[in-house]
Structures are given as structure tokens and as C-alpha cells.
């Protein structure tokens, strides 16, 4: 929750007349976040790629398809723990097999490029199979 001061409003009762309105800010005026921190709106819509467990060898021919990153899906939302509960945010990834919840942790999300709208992940064993039909 934030506290805003509006030009022309000098009292709380004057500011309360603005309750319920949305505050919109041009992208250029957003605060610069430190490296490794992202706006939720920048993560939503990013394509999520699963990297092979052993790493990729894309620069060395011949390139086998099992060594190439695989598209898992698209980030639909970012879920947070409660205000007084410690925990890692979770990416809700929409996949062909249903939603997949991926922890937004550095050892799992190895590369996040919001400009390219891409997140590379190395999933812990079994996590990618959660929604696979039996």
C-alpha cells in the first residue's frame, strides 16, 4: 500500500474524494529497479523456456533438438506469499497441459530478459511433470 500526495489536495478529506480511482504512471517515469528485481507487469506475458539439464551446446554443430531450450508457456501472473509470510514469489505459467507454478528463484529462473520477453528456467526434477496426464 502506498501513500500519495496530490497537488490541490491539502487535507485528507479532499484527497478521499479521489478514492477508488486508478493511479497511472507513464513507463518512462517508473522508478529504476535494482538488478534482479522486476515489475510484475514486465513479467506477465513473458515466454518461459526450459533449459536442458546439462546446459545447451547450441554453438557446436550438429545441434540436437533435445539440447535446445523448450517453450513451456507464458507467464499469466505472479503470486506472492502473505504480507507477514516469508517466501519466494511464484510464476503462474500457462502451458499446453495446464498451469505450472514456478518459483521465481535465481537457481530456477536462470535468466530473465524483460526486453526480449523471455525467462529461461531449469526446473527441479519432477516439477515439469506435475501437470502431465497419466
C-alpha positions in Angstrom: 0.0 0.0 0.0 1.3 3.5 -0.8 0.7 7.0 0.4 0.2 9.6 -2.2 0.1 13.4 -2.0 -1.9 15.1 -4.7 -1.5 18.7 -5.9 -4.5 20.7 -5.0 -5.5 18.4 -2.0 -4.3 19.8 1.3 -6.5 17.7 3.6 -7.3 14.1 3.9 -11.0 14.7 3.2 -10.0 16.4 -0.1 -7.8 13.5 -1.0 -10.5 11.0 -0.1 -12.7 12.3 -2.9 -10.1 10.5 -5.2 -10.6 7.1 -3.5 -11.3 4.4 -6.0 -9.5 6.0 -8.9 -6.6 4.3 -10.5 -3.2 6.0 -10.5 -1.4 5.6 -13.9 2.2 6.5 -14.4 4.0 6.6 -17.8 6.6 3.8 -18.2 9.3 6.5 -18.5 8.6 7.8 -15.0 8.7 4.4 -13.2 11.5 4.0 -10.7 14.5 2.2 -11.8 14.7 -1.2 -10.0 17.9 -2.7 -8.9 19.3 -5.6 -10.9 17.4 -8.8 -10.3 14.1 -7.0 -9.4 11.3 -6.7 -11.8 7.8 -5.2 -12.1 5.1 -7.8 -12.2 3.7 -6.1 -15.4 7.1 -6.7 -17.1 7.0 -10.5 -16.2 3.4 -11.1 -17.3 3.4 -12.2 -20.9 7.0 -13.4 -21.0 7.7 -16.7 -22.7 9.2 -19.3 -20.4 11.8 -21.6 -21.8 13.0 -24.8 -20.1 16.8 -25.3 -20.5 18.2 -28.8 -20.7 19.6 -30.2 -17.5 23.2 -30.4 -18.9 23.2 -27.0 -20.5 22.9 -26.2 -24.2 25.5 -26.8 -26.9 23.8 -24.7 -29.5 27.1 -23.2 -30.7 28.5 -26.6 -31.6 27.3 -28.5 -34.6 25.3 -30.6 -35.1 22.6 -29.2 -32.9 20.3 -31.9 -31.5 16.7 -30.8 -30.7 16.9 -32.3 -27.2 19.7 -29.8 -26.4 17.6 -26.8 -27.5 15.5 -24.9 -24.9 11.9 -26.0 -24.9 9.0 -23.5 -24.7 7.0 -24.2 -21.6 4.4 -21.5 -21.8 3.6 -17.9 -20.9 3.6 -16.1 -17.6 0.0 -15.4 -16.7 0.5 -14.0 -13.2 3.0 -13.6 -10.3 1.8 -14.9 -7.0 3.2 -13.6 -3.7 3.1 -15.0 -0.1 1.1 -13.2 2.5 2.4 -9.9 3.9 3.8 -11.5 7.1 4.9 -14.7 5.5 8.4 -15.1 4.1 8.6 -16.9 0.7 9.6 -16.8 -2.9 7.2 -15.3 -5.4 5.7 -17.8 -7.9 5.3 -17.5 -11.6 2.0 -18.9 -12.8 2.9 -20.2 -16.3 0.1 -21.1 -18.7 1.2 -24.3 -20.5 -0.5 -26.6 -23.0 -1.0 -29.1 -20.2 -2.4 -26.5 -17.7 -1.0 -24.0 -15.3 2.5 -24.7 -13.9 3.8 -22.9 -10.8 7.5 -22.0 -11.0 9.3 -20.4 -8.1 10.9 -17.1 -9.1 14.2 -18.1 -7.6 17.7 -17.4 -9.1 18.7 -21.0 -9.2 15.5 -21.9 -11.1 14.9 -18.7 -13.2 18.5 -18.5 -14.6 17.9 -15.7 -17.0 15.2 -13.0 -17.1 15.2 -10.7 -20.1 12.0 -8.5 -19.9 13.1 -6.6 -23.1 13.1 -9.9 -25.1 10.0 -11.0 -23.1 11.9 -14.3 -22.2 12.6 -16.2 -19.0 14.9 -19.2 -19.0 14.4 -21.8 -16.3 16.0 -25.0 -15.0 13.2 -26.9 -13.3 13.9 -29.1 -10.3 13.4 -32.8 -11.1 9.7 -33.6 -11.4 8.3 -30.1 -11.4 7.7 -30.0 -15.1 5.8 -33.3 -14.9 3.2 -32.1 -12.4 0.5 -31.5 -15.0 1.4 -34.3 -17.4 -1.7 -36.6 -17.8 -1.1 -40.2 -16.6 
